[in-house]
Amino acid sequence: MKWMCNFLRQRGAACSLLLPFVRKDIWRRIQVAVGGGQQCHTKSPESSRPIGRYPTPNKKDLPRDIVEQMEAAEKQYGFLPNVFKLMSHRPVEFRALFAYYDVIMNKKAGRLNKADKELIAVVVSAANRCPYCVTKHSALHRIFSKHPTLADQVSINWELAELSQQESAMLKFAMAVTRAETITEEHFKELEDHGFDQEDAWDIAMVSAFFALANRLAHFTDLRPNKELYSLGREKEKTQKS
């Protein structure tokens, strides 16, 4: 009996020494199985993840007006935003989307300036959980407003952000449109109390509605932000984007 106890004790010690190697081998086998017979390795998102789900056409295969618009955007930003690459997959829709974007975002009439519109884009896109639009339009807001952190605050919780009363009223109405609330005269009255008329309400609503569309387009295509957008506007720019 004594020799058997010694034998079991020795085997237990040997198993304890081998246990880490056994665990490591089991984990390696799991990795191989999951990876389809190859060892799994972590790759950085920048090197392994495509900008979206759909292929980007070759430049030489695109209509001339699409190429010209993409070249103008690249000159303006210093890089080509991924949304241009994505939408070049459908040239007719490319033209329609960017034509409408230009009308509502670059129109000079009304009380909303470019920074206001970009802030609306950020709050709507945050509510719709759209990483691309939040990142891109936060960058544009930083440029137009010269405020380096307000868009970040709004993307986290607009109700706690350092907003003026007028900005709060504007974003409150934008969120009512985004959430498809029943819009009543009380919504318009609150805007009027903060200096906005019915035409301004239209502009706020149209920017909100446009980004509801853009957010869902970015969602199903898995559109990813350019890495340059994260730092854009956080340091002094040599030239202001227009």
Secondary structure as GFF3:
##gff-version 3
##sequence-region A 1 242
A	DSSP	alpha_helix	2	34	.	.	.	ID=ss1
A	DSSP	alpha_helix	45	48	.	.	.	ID=ss2
A	DSSP	three_ten_helix	59	61	.	.	.	ID=ss3
A	DSSP	alpha_helix	64	77	.	.	.	ID=ss4
A	DSSP	alpha_helix	82	87	.	.	.	ID=ss5
A	DSSP	alpha_helix	91	106	.	.	.	ID=ss6
A	DSSP	alpha_helix	114	127	.	.	.	ID=ss7
A	DSSP	alpha_helix	131	145	.	.	.	ID=ss8
A	DSSP	alpha_helix	150	157	.	.	.	ID=ss9
A	DSSP	three_ten_helix	158	160	.	.	.	ID=ss10
A	DSSP	alpha_helix	165	178	.	.	.	ID=ss11
A	DSSP	alpha_helix	185	193	.	.	.	ID=ss12
A	DSSP	alpha_helix	198	221	.	.	.	ID=ss13
A	DSSP	three_ten_helix	227	230	.	.	.	ID=ss14
###
